[in-house]
């Protein structure tokens, strides 16, 4: 199934000039979610993955479904102040400001192998911060998986040396 037509473009969100790729319309088509999750489960079936890390918020949708499908733990990477126990944090730059992502200090164990899941790779700041968190906990990032990539925004440059898998590319500025 071609996923691109299922993804809505929202111009000028969250600020003028941004072409927001909205995956909520893709989620209205159950076969699309099945295709993504089943495909990723097959992709990682022989990779000796120990956990799936999902990036807030839309990465939780795909990451939790993948963890369930594979029978693996799901680890949320959340915005500052959202996790209830002791956390580690990483600050990162956004196209329109700064933000912080956190994980529980006991979410991963040294040597665990993880896949980081999010809905979209744009500039790569968020996922690069999550990679740093995973590494600080002693775990290894096997791959990052995204539904959408915006190659002109050069997110891959921030993830040098980390394998990246994407389902759909949009060539937007």
C-alpha positions, 0 to 999 in steps of 0.5 A: 500500500502506498502510504504517502496519500494517507498522510495529510499536509497541514500548511503553516503549522505550527508556524508559517512556512512549516509543512506539517505532515500529519499521520493521524489520517494514516491511522484512520486506515487500519491496513496502513498501521498493520503494514507499518507495524508488521513490516517493522516486526519482520525487519527486526525479527532476527536483530536480537532487539531487547526493547523498543524506545518510542519518542513522545508523542506519536512515536508512542503509537507505532513504538508501543504497537511494535513492542506488543507485536514483538513481545518486547518492553516499550520504553517511553522517551518523554518531554521534561516533567512527564515521567514520575520517577528519577530521570536523565535528560537531554536538551535539544534545538527545535526549528522553533526553539529548544526542548528537553527529552527524558527517560527513566534512569532504570528504563534500559540496562547496559548492553541492551539493543534497542530500536528507536521509533518516531513518526517523523524525521525532520531536523533530527534534533529530537531523535539525536537527543533520545540516542544520547539518552539511550547511550548514557544508559549503556544501551545500543541503538540498532536502528531508528525507524520513522514513518515519514522522512523530510530529507531536505531538512537533513535529519540524517546528518545528526544521526551519522553512524546510526542506521535509519529506516523510513517508510515515506519521504516527502521533499519539502523545505 
